[in-house]
Amino acid sequence: MGMKKSEFAKRIYKQRQNVNDLLSKESIDTSDLLLISEVLKFDFFIEYSNLLNINKQNTNTLNENRKEIEFLKGIIDSQKLSLDLLIKKEK
């Protein structure tokens, strides 16, 4: 946004040095993130929400794929049994 850190610090009620510390942290308190979102006019929470939805979709797809694999293994096992019976019958 082209905002200087000193202006940003003022808008989130922190000193400039505290802004540097805040931005270098691995995680940010939700109340700070809410204030930052308001100041920058960007919803950071929706970014995390989208990430959670993507992970949920991937998990669902993975579970569906596992079920299909088990189903197909069952078909293969059944076909193997049929082949074994046919081979024994021909002998």
PyMOL commands that place a pseudoatom at each C-alpha (Angstrom):
pseudoatom trace, name=CA, resn=MET, resi=1, chain=A, elem=C, hetatm=0, pos=[0.000, 0.000, 0.000]
pseudoatom trace, name=CA, resn=GLY, resi=2, chain=A, elem=C, hetatm=0, pos=[3.045, 2.259, 0.127]
pseudoatom trace, name=CA, resn=MET, resi=3, chain=A, elem=C, hetatm=0, pos=[2.470, 2.969, 3.814]
pseudoatom trace, name=CA, resn=LYS, resi=4, chain=A, elem=C, hetatm=0, pos=[5.557, 3.677, 5.879]
pseudoatom trace, name=CA, resn=LYS, resi=5, chain=A, elem=C, hetatm=0, pos=[6.154, 1.484, 8.897]
pseudoatom trace, name=CA, resn=SER, resi=6, chain=A, elem=C, hetatm=0, pos=[5.847, 4.475, 11.197]
pseudoatom trace, name=CA, resn=GLU, resi=7, chain=A, elem=C, hetatm=0, pos=[2.356, 5.227, 9.836]
pseudoatom trace, name=CA, resn=PHE, resi=8, chain=A, elem=C, hetatm=0, pos=[1.391, 1.562, 10.000]
pseudoatom trace, name=CA, resn=ALA, resi=9, chain=A, elem=C, hetatm=0, pos=[2.623, 1.371, 13.598]
pseudoatom trace, name=CA, resn=LYS, resi=10, chain=A, elem=C, hetatm=0, pos=[0.563, 4.428, 14.502]
pseudoatom trace, name=CA, resn=ARG, resi=11, chain=A, elem=C, hetatm=0, pos=[-2.570, 2.908, 12.956]
pseudoatom trace, name=CA, resn=ILE, resi=12, chain=A, elem=C, hetatm=0, pos=[-2.211, -0.356, 14.876]
pseudoatom trace, name=CA, resn=TYR, resi=13, chain=A, elem=C, hetatm=0, pos=[-1.298, 1.426, 18.102]
pseudoatom trace, name=CA, resn=LYS, resi=14, chain=A, elem=C, hetatm=0, pos=[2.243, 0.063, 18.307]
pseudoatom trace, name=CA, resn=GLN, resi=15, chain=A, elem=C, hetatm=0, pos=[5.715, 1.545, 18.259]
pseudoatom trace, name=CA, resn=ARG, resi=16, chain=A, elem=C, hetatm=0, pos=[7.729, 1.139, 15.056]
pseudoatom trace, name=CA, resn=GLN, resi=17, chain=A, elem=C, hetatm=0, pos=[10.137, -1.365, 16.655]
pseudoatom trace, name=CA, resn=ASN, resi=18, chain=A, elem=C, hetatm=0, pos=[7.183, -3.435, 17.867]
pseudoatom trace, name=CA, resn=VAL, resi=19, chain=A, elem=C, hetatm=0, pos=[5.907, -3.578, 14.276]
pseudoatom trace, name=CA, resn=ASN, resi=20, chain=A, elem=C, hetatm=0, pos=[9.231, -5.059, 13.162]
pseudoatom trace, name=CA, resn=ASP, resi=21, chain=A, elem=C, hetatm=0, pos=[8.978, -7.654, 15.924]
pseudoatom trace, name=CA, resn=LEU, resi=22, chain=A, elem=C, hetatm=0, pos=[5.350, -8.379, 15.067]
pseudoatom trace, name=CA, resn=LEU, resi=23, chain=A, elem=C, hetatm=0, pos=[6.088, -8.874, 11.378]
pseudoatom trace, name=CA, resn=SER, resi=24, chain=A, elem=C, hetatm=0, pos=[9.049, -11.149, 12.044]
pseudoatom trace, name=CA, resn=LYS, resi=25, chain=A, elem=C, hetatm=0, pos=[7.065, -13.536, 14.268]
pseudoatom trace, name=CA, resn=GLU, resi=26, chain=A, elem=C, hetatm=0, pos=[6.006, -16.936, 12.978]
pseudoatom trace, name=CA, resn=SER, resi=27, chain=A, elem=C, hetatm=0, pos=[2.453, -16.325, 14.203]
pseudoatom trace, name=CA, resn=ILE, resi=28, chain=A, elem=C, hetatm=0, pos=[0.329, -13.285, 15.001]
pseudoatom trace, name=CA, resn=ASP, resi=29, chain=A, elem=C, hetatm=0, pos=[-2.319, -12.957, 17.675]
pseudoatom trace, name=CA, resn=THR, resi=30, chain=A, elem=C, hetatm=0, pos=[-5.811, -12.901, 16.171]
pseudoatom trace, name=CA, resn=SER, resi=31, chain=A, elem=C, hetatm=0, pos=[-6.634, -9.514, 17.685]
pseudoatom trace, name=CA, resn=ASP, resi=32, chain=A, elem=C, hetatm=0, pos=[-3.497, -8.056, 16.078]
pseudoatom trace, name=CA, resn=LEU, resi=33, chain=A, elem=C, hetatm=0, pos=[-4.332, -9.740, 12.778]
pseudoatom trace, name=CA, resn=LEU, resi=34, chain=A, elem=C, hetatm=0, pos=[-7.849, -8.326, 12.884]
pseudoatom trace, name=CA, resn=LEU, resi=35, chain=A, elem=C, hetatm=0, pos=[-6.496, -4.806, 13.409]
pseudoatom trace, name=CA, resn=ILE, resi=36, chain=A, elem=C, hetatm=0, pos=[-3.904, -5.280, 10.673]
pseudoatom trace, name=CA, resn=SER, resi=37, chain=A, elem=C, hetatm=0, pos=[-6.651, -6.523, 8.331]
pseudoatom trace, name=CA, resn=GLU, resi=38, chain=A, elem=C, hetatm=0, pos=[-8.704, -3.417, 9.038]
pseudoatom trace, name=CA, resn=VAL, resi=39, chain=A, elem=C, hetatm=0, pos=[-5.755, -1.053, 8.556]
pseudoatom trace, name=CA, resn=LEU, resi=40, chain=A, elem=C, hetatm=0, pos=[-4.596, -2.707, 5.320]
pseudoatom trace, name=CA, resn=LYS, resi=41, chain=A, elem=C, hetatm=0, pos=[-8.166, -3.310, 4.105]
pseudoatom trace, name=CA, resn=PHE, resi=42, chain=A, elem=C, hetatm=0, pos=[-7.359, -6.951, 3.411]
pseudoatom trace, name=CA, resn=ASP, resi=43, chain=A, elem=C, hetatm=0, pos=[-9.054, -9.958, 4.996]
pseudoatom trace, name=CA, resn=PHE, resi=44, chain=A, elem=C, hetatm=0, pos=[-6.183, -12.207, 6.083]
pseudoatom trace, name=CA, resn=PHE, resi=45, chain=A, elem=C, hetatm=0, pos=[-8.668, -14.498, 7.798]
pseudoatom trace, name=CA, resn=ILE, resi=46, chain=A, elem=C, hetatm=0, pos=[-10.265, -15.470, 4.506]
pseudoatom trace, name=CA, resn=GLU, resi=47, chain=A, elem=C, hetatm=0, pos=[-6.838, -16.548, 3.265]
pseudoatom trace, name=CA, resn=TYR, resi=48, chain=A, elem=C, hetatm=0, pos=[-6.601, -19.034, 6.147]
pseudoatom trace, name=CA, resn=SER, resi=49, chain=A, elem=C, hetatm=0, pos=[-10.199, -20.090, 5.625]
pseudoatom trace, name=CA, resn=ASN, resi=50, chain=A, elem=C, hetatm=0, pos=[-9.489, -20.820, 1.958]
pseudoatom trace, name=CA, resn=LEU, resi=51, chain=A, elem=C, hetatm=0, pos=[-6.444, -22.837, 2.965]
pseudoatom trace, name=CA, resn=LEU, resi=52, chain=A, elem=C, hetatm=0, pos=[-8.532, -24.872, 5.400]
pseudoatom trace, name=CA, resn=ASN, resi=53, chain=A, elem=C, hetatm=0, pos=[-11.132, -25.551, 2.710]
pseudoatom trace, name=CA, resn=ILE, resi=54, chain=A, elem=C, hetatm=0, pos=[-8.448, -26.691, 0.265]
pseudoatom trace, name=CA, resn=ASN, resi=55, chain=A, elem=C, hetatm=0, pos=[-6.980, -29.046, 2.866]
pseudoatom trace, name=CA, resn=LYS, resi=56, chain=A, elem=C, hetatm=0, pos=[-10.451, -30.414, 3.640]
pseudoatom trace, name=CA, resn=GLN, resi=57, chain=A, elem=C, hetatm=0, pos=[-11.139, -31.011, -0.057]
pseudoatom trace, name=CA, resn=ASN, resi=58, chain=A, elem=C, hetatm=0, pos=[-7.784, -32.768, -0.458]
pseudoatom trace, name=CA, resn=THR, resi=59, chain=A, elem=C, hetatm=0, pos=[-8.531, -35.003, 2.536]
pseudoatom trace, name=CA, resn=ASN, resi=60, chain=A, elem=C, hetatm=0, pos=[-11.962, -35.890, 1.144]
pseudoatom trace, name=CA, resn=THR, resi=61, chain=A, elem=C, hetatm=0, pos=[-10.468, -36.697, -2.262]
pseudoatom trace, name=CA, resn=LEU, resi=62, chain=A, elem=C, hetatm=0, pos=[-7.772, -38.829, -0.648]
pseudoatom trace, name=CA, resn=ASN, resi=63, chain=A, elem=C, hetatm=0, pos=[-10.373, -40.777, 1.356]
pseudoatom trace, name=CA, resn=GLU, resi=64, chain=A, elem=C, hetatm=0, pos=[-12.494, -41.317, -1.773]
pseudoatom trace, name=CA, resn=ASN, resi=65, chain=A, elem=C, hetatm=0, pos=[-9.423, -42.559, -3.663]
pseudoatom trace, name=CA, resn=ARG, resi=66, chain=A, elem=C, hetatm=0, pos=[-8.563, -44.989, -0.860]
pseudoatom trace, name=CA, resn=LYS, resi=67, chain=A, elem=C, hetatm=0, pos=[-12.115, -46.411, -0.939]
pseudoatom trace, name=CA, resn=GLU, resi=68, chain=A, elem=C, hetatm=0, pos=[-11.928, -46.836, -4.704]
pseudoatom trace, name=CA, resn=ILE, resi=69, chain=A, elem=C, hetatm=0, pos=[-8.552, -48.574, -4.433]
pseudoatom trace, name=CA, resn=GLU, resi=70, chain=A, elem=C, hetatm=0, pos=[-9.970, -51.022, -1.861]
pseudoatom trace, name=CA, resn=PHE, resi=71, chain=A, elem=C, hetatm=0, pos=[-12.968, -51.649, -4.112]
pseudoatom trace, name=CA, resn=LEU, resi=72, chain=A, elem=C, hetatm=0, pos=[-10.720, -52.322, -7.099]
pseudoatom trace, name=CA, resn=LYS, resi=73, chain=A, elem=C, hetatm=0, pos=[-8.507, -54.632, -5.021]
pseudoatom trace, name=CA, resn=GLY, resi=74, chain=A, elem=C, hetatm=0, pos=[-11.633, -56.626, -4.213]
pseudoatom trace, name=CA, resn=ILE, resi=75, chain=A, elem=C, hetatm=0, pos=[-12.466, -56.946, -7.912]
pseudoatom trace, name=CA, resn=ILE, resi=76, chain=A, elem=C, hetatm=0, pos=[-8.909, -58.060, -8.694]
pseudoatom trace, name=CA, resn=ASP, resi=77, chain=A, elem=C, hetatm=0, pos=[-9.009, -60.664, -5.912]
pseudoatom trace, name=CA, resn=SER, resi=78, chain=A, elem=C, hetatm=0, pos=[-12.335, -61.947, -7.237]
pseudoatom trace, name=CA, resn=GLN, resi=79, chain=A, elem=C, hetatm=0, pos=[-10.924, -62.191, -10.768]
pseudoatom trace, name=CA, resn=LYS, resi=80, chain=A, elem=C, hetatm=0, pos=[-7.876, -64.085, -9.459]
pseudoatom trace, name=CA, resn=LEU, resi=81, chain=A, elem=C, hetatm=0, pos=[-10.173, -66.595, -7.758]
pseudoatom trace, name=CA, resn=SER, resi=82, chain=A, elem=C, hetatm=0, pos=[-12.153, -67.064, -10.961]
pseudoatom trace, name=CA, resn=LEU, resi=83, chain=A, elem=C, hetatm=0, pos=[-8.959, -67.628, -12.947]
pseudoatom trace, name=CA, resn=ASP, resi=84, chain=A, elem=C, hetatm=0, pos=[-7.669, -70.124, -10.389]
pseudoatom trace, name=CA, resn=LEU, resi=85, chain=A, elem=C, hetatm=0, pos=[-10.949, -72.069, -10.600]
pseudoatom trace, name=CA, resn=LEU, resi=86, chain=A, elem=C, hetatm=0, pos=[-10.854, -72.093, -14.400]
pseudoatom trace, name=CA, resn=ILE, resi=87, chain=A, elem=C, hetatm=0, pos=[-7.245, -73.291, -14.429]
pseudoatom trace, name=CA, resn=LYS, resi=88, chain=A, elem=C, hetatm=0, pos=[-8.050, -76.094, -11.974]
pseudoatom trace, name=CA, resn=LYS, resi=89, chain=A, elem=C, hetatm=0, pos=[-11.097, -77.089, -14.012]
pseudoatom trace, name=CA, resn=GLU, resi=90, chain=A, elem=C, hetatm=0, pos=[-9.019, -77.422, -17.188]
pseudoatom trace, name=CA, resn=LYS, resi=91, chain=A, elem=C, hetatm=0, pos=[-6.481, -79.712, -15.502]
for i in range(1, 91): cmd.bond("trace and resi %d" % i, "trace and resi %d" % (i + 1))
show_as sticks, trace
zoom trace
